[in-house]
């Protein structure tokens, strides 16, 4: 995984710089995700893996499948990736691009899992507390996880706060087993 990140980083950075200069980070993020979905498709990846295909042919296949979903700049990016035999890095490139985008925008996506639906006021207070802690605007994505029994699990990038009953029981079981 670390090797993929190392290989993908310069491409992600180049795409990010072009997108940032054009003030189209959100558009690029969507288009790159579209292309990554295409190359990750089992049938497409098998087709692209044929040794007889040139980089130019691979790029044409991906661009034709994406159609009007991607602009000329992203098409050129796909061509560069295919000529360098790096189309398979697209999912990793998208992840790195989105990290750079979040850094630029000073935002963080926060996933909140609870056993029961949160009331709006509680969700708002959590968002404010996380914003203060991380010094970033937060985008809350709430979901109900019936396996939690009670409590809450918050994920914001690498930060994970597990204050669920399940998490506490798991910690107790580990402490008793040691």
Secondary structure, 3 states (H helix, E strand, C coil): CHHHHHHHHHHHHHHHHHHHHCCCHHHHHHHHHHHHHHHHCHHHHHHHCCCCCCHHHHHHHHHHHHHHHCCHHHHHHHHHHHHCCCHHHHHHHHHHHHHHHHHHHCEEEEEEEECCCCCHHHHHHHHHHHHHHHCCEEEEEEEECHHHCCEEEEEECCEEEEEEHHHHHHHHHHHHHC
